[in-house]
Amino acid sequence: MQKNILITGCSSGIGLDVARGLQADGWRVFATARRNEDVARLAAAGFADALQLDVDDSDSIRAAVATVLARSGGRLEALFNNAGFGQPGAVEDVPRQAMREQFETNLFGAWELLNTVLPVMRAQGEGRVLFNSSVLGFAAMKYRGAYNASKYAMEGLCDTLRLELAGTGIHVCLIEPGPIESRFRPNALQKFLRNIAIDSSAHRESYQHQLLRLKKEGHAAPFTLPGTAVLRQVQKALAARRPAARYRVTFPTHLFWYLKWLLPTRLLDWVLARAA
């Protein structure tokens, strides 16, 4: 029997690459995007079950899940909570509303979508829920405080969910990418320019470097991998009889995971400050 997966944030990058790969593997992929024009592009690209889903909108979440279940005969074997963005800026410069927006998309929307599909997975006695976290979900870097905080919170939520769902047949996994080819930086640049008062900030000189990094064409970080690297870890998480709690992607993620546990905090801070 064909298995069904719902994926958020499929307009580009990781979501699109994972949707393509899983569809090629034989999954029935419900590929979703926030904007209707992106949904139309997904449909034109061969995703027969492309849907509109804005994780910031509770009505949109409920409508999308209802459509998925109506088309799938009431079954949903997997969910990949992938939608998200990064709000750059020093912690002291991020306005309260921008911080709210960061958490609404990266955490609260994923949490609400999970809670909407959990009753279905409980009833069928199985399910895989994957959350797209980040190396910044356990290793903090300068000028990424809002994003760091949202991903740290996601990791805590998933660690708790694993304990609460033990014995249900529903497994929760974190996917932790480092630098991946996507539209993450162009989207982050828009948020930076819109929400951060660069010229009046105590960090304005450092922000010039951040602007160069965000505007740079091509890879802005070493060891950047294509989205298919994330796909491979998603495939492992979906196929494993007993999936791991975390699937790390890219060399920096593996490196900082080990450094976090090996180094004293002061020395780790020194390393992370120079990696930013």
N, C-alpha and C positions, 0 to 999 in steps of 0.2 A: 504494500500500500504506500502511495506517495506521501511523504511527510511535508508538513506545512511550517513555514517560518515567516515571522513578521520582522521586518528590518526598518528602523527609522533612519532618516538622514541619508537617503540614497541619491541625492541630486548629483553628487560628485564624490571623489576621494574614496575613503575606506568603505563607506556604505555601498557605493556603486560597484566597486571591485568585488566586495563580498557577495553582493546580490548576483552579479554575473557568474561568479565561481560556483555558488551553491545551486543556481539554476542549471548550470552545466552538469552538476553532480546528480541532478534528478529531483532536487527539492522543488516544491511549489513555493515560489518566493512572492510574498506580498511586500513589494518594494514601495516605500512611502517617501514623500517629500512634502515640505511645508507649502511651497508655491505651486499653484495649478499649472503654470507653464513648465515646471520641472516634472510634474506628474505626466504631462503630455509627452515630454521628451522620453521619459522612461517607457511609456506605452509604445512610442514609435520605435524604441530600441529593442522591443521584443518582450517586455514585461507585461503580460496580459493582465496581471493582477496589480498593476500600479495604482496606488491610492494616495489621496491627500490626507496628511496627518501632521498637525502642528502640535508638538508636545507641550507648548505653552498654553494650549486651549483644551480645557476638560471636555467640552462638547465635541471637539474634533477627535479626541482620543476615544470617547465612547462610540462615536459614529464609525470610526475606522475599524475598531474591534468588532462591532456588530456586523459590518460588511464582511470582514475576514471570516467570521464564524458562519455567516449565511452561505458564503461560497465554499467553505471547507467542510460543510456538514457538521459543524460544531466542534471541530478538533483544531488544536494548535500545539504542535510538538515543540516549537522553539520560538524564542524572542531574542533579537539582538538589539539592545538599547544602544544605538550608535550616535544619534543626533547630538550635536553639541558645538560649542564655539569657545574661543578664548578672548577674554577681556584683558588686554595688556594695561600696564600702569602700576606705579608704586601703590602700595596699600593705602597710604595716606591721601592719594589723589583720586581713588576710585569713588565716585559718588554712590550714595546709598541705592539709588534706583538702578545704576549699572550693576552693582553687586546683586541686587534682587534678580535682574535679568539673567545674570550668569547662573545663579542657582535655579531659577525657573526652568531654564532649558537643560542644563547639564545634570541636574539632580531631581528636582521636583517632578518634572515631566516624565522622566524615566521611572521614578517611584510610582507615580499614578498609573502609568501604562502597565507596569508590573502588577499592581494591585487589581487592575481591571481584568487581566488574563489569568491570574492565579486560580480563581474558582474553577475555570475550565481545566487547567492542568491538574488541580486536585481531583476533580471528578474523573478524569481519564487515568489518573494514577501515575502520570509521568510528565516530564517537561524539562527543557533546558532553557535557562535564562542567562544570557551573556550581556555583560555591561562593558562598554568600551571606556576604559579608564585611561591611564597614561603613566609614563615614568614620573610625571609630576603629581601622581597620586600618592607617592611615597618619598619623593626627593624634591624639596622646594628649591625654586630658583628666583632670583630677583626679577621684579617687574612682571611677575605672573601670579601675584598673590590671590586674585579673585579666582583664577582658573585652578591654581594649587588647592585652594580651599574647597572648591566644588568637587574636585577629584579625590581629595583626602576624605571628604564626607561620603562620597560614593563607595570608597573602599570600606569604610566603617559600616555602611549600610549593608553591603554584600557579605561582609564577615558575619554580621548578625543574622542575615537571612539564611546563610548556610546552616547555622545552628538551629534556627526555628523551623526549617524545612527538612531537617534530618528525618529519614524514614518515610518521606512522602513520595519518593521517586522523582522529585523535582530538584535539579541540581543548578546551583548558581556559580557562575565563573566570571572572573575578571580578565579582560584582555588588556594588556598594558603595553601599548606601543611607545616607542621613542619617535624620532623624526621619520615621517612618512610623507611621500609625495601626495599633496592634496591642495585644496584651496584654503587651508587653515590660515596661512599668513595673510593673504589678501583680505579675508574676512576679518581677521584680527586687526589689521590696519584700519579698516573702516570704524571699528569699535573704538580704537585708540584715538583717532582724530575726532570722533563724535563726542566722546565722554571725558577725555582727559584734558585739563587746562595746562597744556604743555608749557607755554611761555611764562606762566606765573608759578610754576612748580620749582621746589628746591632741587628737583632732579632734572631740570631742563637740559643740562649739558649731557647727562647720561642718556636722555631721551633721544638725542640726535643719533646715537649709535643704534638705539632700538628702531628708530625710523629707517635707518639704512638697512637693518636686518629684515624688517618687514617688507620693504620695497624691493629687496634684491630679487632679481630674476633667477630662476633655477633653485638649486639647493642652498639653503642658508645654514645648514648644519652638517657636519661630517656624519658619515654612516647612514645617510638617508636612504630608505628603501621604498620600493613601490608598494601600493596597497595590497598586492598579492601576497606580501609577507604576512600581513594581518589575516588574510583569507586562510593561509595554511594553518594558523593557530586556531582560527574559528572552526575549521574542518576537524582538527584534533579534538577540540572541546565538544563538538557535536557527536563525534564518532566514539569517543571513549566510553567504556562501560562504567568506569568510575573516574569522571573528569577531575582534573586538578582544580584547585582554588584559583590559581593564577597562571596565565599564559603570557610570558614576556616576549616582546618583539623588538628587535634591533639591538646592536651591541651596547649603546649607551644604557638601555634599560637593564640589561644583565649586569653591566659594570656597576651602575649606581646601586642596584639591589645588594650586591656583595659589599660594596664600600659602606653602605648604610649600617650594615651589621658588624663590619670589621673595624671601622675607624671611630675614634672618639668624636663627639659632636663638634668640638672646636675645629678639628682637622677636616672633618667632612664639610663644615661651613666654608672653610678656605677653598676646598676643591670646587664646591658648587658655585661659589661666588665667581670663580674664574671660568666656569663652564657656561655661565649665563650669556 
